[in-house]
Amino acid sequence: MRKGQTPVLKRVIVDYKKLDKNILNLLVEKFPDGYDDDDIVTYRNASNEVVECVEVRTDDTAYLIKVSKRLVMAMEDFDDSDNGDSEDSDLDTDELEGSEEE
């Protein structure tokens, strides 16, 4: 790579259902108090639908995580379980699935 060039990041779009603990941790670290409208990236998918995402990055990858009520709940639950002494740190997506109203 030449001096002054920025590395090309791999771009990955991630749905709420596919979040792993590492990406969720990045989200909570970047947005400890939640995300704002200014943090949302908007694009149109192949079906010409508007999709809203928030972005987090690692050294080699830029993740676009689709925004939904379930994402907010998952971030809150992850933060709570991370700070608590919960032995089961897996994200319970079944409980959140039925709680979203669209």
DANORNOR-V769714 format. One record per residue. N is the residue number from 1. RES is the residue in one letter. D_CENTER is the distance of its C-alpha to the mean C-alpha in Angstrom with 2 decimals. Layout:
n={N,N}
res={RES,RES}
d_center={D_CENTER,D_CENTER}
This chain:
n={1,2,3,4,5,6,7,8,9,10,11,12,13,14,15,16,17,18,19,20,21,22,23,24,25,26,27,28,29,30,31,32,33,34,35,36,37,38,39,40,41,42,43,44,45,46,47,48,49,50,51,52,53,54,55,56,57,58,59,60,61,62,63,64,65,66,67,68,69,70,71,72,73,74,75,76,77,78,79,80,81,82,83,84,85,86,87,88,89,90,91,92,93,94,95,96,97,98,99,100,101,102}
res={M,R,K,G,Q,T,P,V,L,K,R,V,I,V,D,Y,K,K,L,D,K,N,I,L,N,L,L,V,E,K,F,P,D,G,Y,D,D,D,D,I,V,T,Y,R,N,A,S,N,E,V,V,E,C,V,E,V,R,T,D,D,T,A,Y,L,I,K,V,S,K,R,L,V,M,A,M,E,D,F,D,D,S,D,N,G,D,S,E,D,S,D,L,D,T,D,E,L,E,G,S,E,E,E}
d_center={29.66,31.77,31.76,29.55,27.31,23.60,22.10,20.52,16.87,15.75,13.17,10.89,9.30,7.17,7.84,6.83,10.05,9.49,6.89,9.28,10.21,9.96,6.34,5.91,8.86,7.85,5.45,8.58,10.90,9.99,9.83,12.30,13.84,11.00,10.29,13.34,14.55,15.20,11.60,10.95,11.88,14.06,15.74,17.97,17.56,20.69,21.74,21.75,19.21,17.10,13.36,11.09,7.76,6.31,7.04,7.15,10.30,12.51,16.23,16.31,13.01,10.80,7.44,6.77,3.98,6.70,7.49,9.75,11.70,10.47,6.85,9.01,11.32,9.24,8.24,11.97,13.26,11.68,13.09,16.31,16.80,16.18,18.84,21.11,23.28,21.76,22.89,20.52,17.02,15.72,13.25,15.58,14.09,17.66,18.16,15.15,16.11,19.39,18.41,16.65,19.19,18.86}
